[in-house]
Amino acid sequence: MTIKSKLVLFLLHTLFVVGCATQQINTFNSTVNTGTETPDLLSKTGATAFVTTTSVPVMATIVGKNSETEIGSTLCNLTPFIIPTKPAIIPGYTQLDESTGLHMTGTVQEIDLASYRLMVTGMVDHPLNLCYDELRCMPKITATPTLICRGYFEDLATWSGVPLKYILEMAGVQSDAKMITLFSADGFKTFVSLKEALRENNFLAYEWEGKPLPILHGFPLRAVFPSMSGNKWIKWLVEIRVE
């Protein structure tokens, strides 16, 4: 790791509180259950990934706009965006979401972005508690893998987000760790070996087709593992535990 990279990691680690928005936006409590059984998901590999970098977090602000909520930030010159809302119609399990062309899985969660944090816990030297804008300020990877739900559907989309390896290195994974467990806000969890998790093409997506993730498909954050079974692509990600 270069001296510049180490400096960026150090500054990110020491600026968590400064970089996080604290103003309340919206509070959601309801969930919609769309099924309990997870089909066998598999993604096609071979998609080209593009990596970009951004600067270190400085400050975040929240701005209201008419009846919608717009997030704006001076945090590494982030672009303001509108928080996605839950659609009036929720497709059934594995059914097509016509608004995105993606298929529905999981139990829909509406998460308060102001209080949202991604926690990285367990066998790490520096436990993390990252807000949404801090994630957006980290190096960014974009890729277009195909997600296959064997026997049900096949989805092709472009996702963008933070390399998982970058976050794990920032946390300082301890030498005897063997795996990670990813937890969703809907109660689902999945396991990935540390060796697999550290692959360069794995990332935590906060964008779909250049826009914030739709609520049905994981907003604010989901995992993308292009070379692994799609049931590892956990939605509504809230914690990564190193074990």
C-alpha positions in Angstrom: 0.0 0.0 0.0 1.4 3.4 -0.9 2.0 6.2 1.6 -0.8 8.2 0.0 -3.3 5.3 0.4 -2.3 4.8 4.0 -2.9 8.5 4.6 -6.3 8.4 3.0 -7.3 5.3 5.2 -6.1 7.1 8.3 -8.0 10.3 7.6 -11.2 8.4 6.8 -10.9 6.5 10.0 -10.5 9.7 12.1 -13.2 11.6 10.3 -16.3 9.3 10.7 -18.3 11.6 13.0 -17.5 14.7 11.0 -18.5 13.2 7.7 -21.9 11.8 8.8 -25.2 13.7 8.5 -27.1 13.9 11.8 -30.3 15.6 10.8 -33.4 13.4 10.8 -34.8 12.8 7.3 -37.6 10.3 7.4 -38.4 7.5 9.8 -39.8 4.3 8.4 -41.0 1.3 10.4 -43.0 -0.9 8.0 -41.7 -3.8 6.0 -43.3 -5.9 3.2 -42.7 -9.6 3.2 -42.3 -11.0 -0.3 -41.3 -14.5 0.5 -39.2 -16.8 2.7 -37.4 -19.1 0.4 -34.2 -18.0 -1.3 -33.7 -19.5 -4.8 -30.3 -20.5 -6.0 -28.8 -17.3 -7.4 -25.7 -17.2 -9.6 -24.0 -14.4 -11.4 -22.1 -14.5 -14.7 -18.6 -13.1 -14.6 -16.4 -11.4 -17.1 -17.9 -7.9 -16.8 -15.4 -5.0 -17.0 -15.0 -3.0 -13.9 -14.0 0.6 -13.8 -12.5 2.1 -10.6 -12.4 5.8 -9.8 -11.2 7.6 -6.7 -12.6 10.5 -4.7 -11.2 12.8 -2.0 -11.3 12.5 1.8 -14.6 13.4 3.7 -14.9 16.9 5.1 -18.5 17.6 6.0 -22.1 16.5 5.1 -25.3 18.6 4.9 -28.9 17.8 4.3 -31.2 20.0 2.2 -35.0 19.7 1.9 -36.5 20.4 -1.5 -40.3 20.8 -1.8 -42.1 17.6 -0.7 -39.1 15.3 -1.5 -35.9 14.9 0.4 -32.7 15.9 -1.3 -29.3 15.0 0.1 -26.5 17.4 -0.7 -23.0 17.4 0.6 -19.7 19.1 0.6 -18.2 15.7 1.5 -15.7 15.3 -1.4 -18.0 17.3 -3.7 -20.8 14.8 -3.8 -23.7 15.3 -6.1 -27.1 15.9 -4.4 -29.7 13.2 -5.0 -33.3 12.4 -4.2 -33.9 9.6 -1.7 -35.8 6.8 -3.4 -39.3 5.9 -2.1 -41.2 2.7 -1.9 -43.3 2.0 -5.0 -47.1 1.6 -4.6 -46.9 -1.9 -6.0 -44.5 -4.5 -4.6 -43.9 -7.4 -6.9 -44.2 -10.9 -5.5 -41.2 -13.1 -4.8 -39.0 -13.5 -7.9 -41.5 -11.5 -10.0 -40.4 -8.7 -12.3 -40.2 -5.2 -11.0 -41.3 -3.3 -14.1 -39.9 0.0 -12.9 -36.3 -1.4 -13.0 -36.4 -4.5 -15.1 -35.0 -6.4 -12.0 -36.7 -9.3 -10.2 -37.8 -9.1 -6.6 -36.3 -11.1 -3.7 -36.1 -10.5 0.0 -38.2 -8.6 2.5 -38.4 -4.9 1.6 -36.8 -2.5 4.1 -37.3 1.3 4.3 -34.2 2.6 6.1 -33.7 6.1 7.6 -30.7 7.4 5.8 -29.8 10.0 8.4 -29.3 7.3 11.0 -28.0 4.6 8.7 -24.5 3.2 9.4 -22.6 0.3 8.0 -20.8 -1.4 10.9 -17.7 -3.5 10.4 -17.1 -5.5 13.6 -15.5 -8.7 14.9 -11.9 -9.6 14.4 -10.6 -6.2 13.2 -8.2 -3.7 14.7 -10.4 -0.7 13.9 -14.2 -1.3 14.1 -16.0 0.9 11.6 -19.3 2.8 11.7 -19.7 4.4 8.3 -22.5 6.7 7.1 -23.8 6.8 3.6 -21.8 9.8 2.4 -18.5 8.4 3.8 -19.1 5.3 1.6 -19.8 7.5 -1.4 -16.5 9.3 -0.9 -14.4 6.1 -1.0 -12.9 4.7 -4.2 -15.6 3.6 -6.6 -16.0 0.6 -8.7 -18.6 0.1 -11.5 -19.4 -3.2 -13.2 -22.1 -4.9 -15.2 -22.3 -8.6 -14.0 -25.3 -10.8 -14.8 -27.2 -12.1 -11.8 -28.8 -15.5 -12.4 -31.6 -17.0 -10.2 -31.4 -20.5 -11.6 -34.7 -21.6 -12.8 -36.4 -18.2 -12.2 -34.7 -15.2 -13.8 -31.6 -13.6 -15.1 -30.9 -9.9 -14.5 -28.3 -7.7 -16.1 -27.6 -4.3 -14.6 -24.8 -1.8 -13.9 -23.9 -1.3 -10.2 -21.4 1.1 -8.6 -20.0 1.2 -5.1 -17.0 0.7 -2.7 -14.6 -2.1 -3.1 -15.1 -4.5 -0.2 -11.4 -5.1 0.0 -10.8 -1.4 0.6 -13.2 -1.4 3.6 -11.8 -4.6 5.1 -8.2 -3.1 4.8 -9.4 0.1 6.4 -10.8 -1.9 9.4 -7.6 -3.9 9.7 -8.6 -7.5 9.5 -6.7 -9.6 12.1 -4.4 -12.3 10.8 -6.3 -15.3 12.2 -9.7 -14.3 10.7 -11.2 -16.8 8.2 -14.6 -15.4 7.1 -17.1 -12.6 7.1 -20.8 -12.6 7.8 -23.0 -10.0 6.1 -26.2 -9.0 7.8 -29.3 -7.4 6.2 -31.8 -5.1 7.9 -34.4 -7.7 7.0 -32.8 -10.4 9.2 -31.1 -12.3 6.4 -27.4 -13.1 6.7 -24.9 -14.8 4.5 -21.3 -16.1 4.9 -18.3 -15.6 2.7 -14.7 -16.8 3.2 -12.2 -14.1 3.8 -10.2 -15.3 0.8 -13.2 -14.9 -1.5 -14.3 -11.6 0.1 -10.9 -10.0 -0.7 -11.2 -10.5 -4.4 -10.7 -7.2 -6.3 -14.0 -7.3 -8.1 -16.3 -7.6 -5.0 -17.9 -4.3 -3.9 -20.7 -2.8 -1.9 -23.1 -1.0 -4.2 -24.9 2.2 -3.5 -25.9 2.9 -7.1 -27.8 1.1 -9.8 -27.6 2.5 -13.4 -26.0 5.7 -12.1 -28.7 6.4 -9.5 -29.2 5.5 -5.8 -30.3 1.9 -5.4 -34.1 1.4 -5.6 -35.6 0.5 -2.2 -36.8 -2.8 -3.6 -33.2 -3.7 -4.6 -31.3 -2.8 -1.4 -31.2 0.9 -0.7 -29.0 2.2 0.7 -26.4 -0.5 0.3 -26.1 -4.1 -1.1 -23.3 -6.5 -1.8 -22.2 -7.4 -5.3 -20.1 -10.6 -5.7 -19.7 -11.1 -9.5 -18.0 -14.5 -9.2 -20.2 -15.9 -6.5 -23.7 -17.3 -6.1 -26.2 -14.4 -6.2 -27.7 -15.2 -2.8 -24.4 -13.6 -1.5 -25.6 -10.3 -3.0 -27.2 -9.3 0.2 -29.6 -6.3 0.2 -30.1 -3.6 2.8 -26.6 -4.3 4.2 -26.1 -3.0 7.8 -23.2 -5.0 9.2 -20.1 -7.0 8.2 -18.7 -9.2 10.9 -15.2 -10.5 10.5 -14.7 -13.9 12.1 
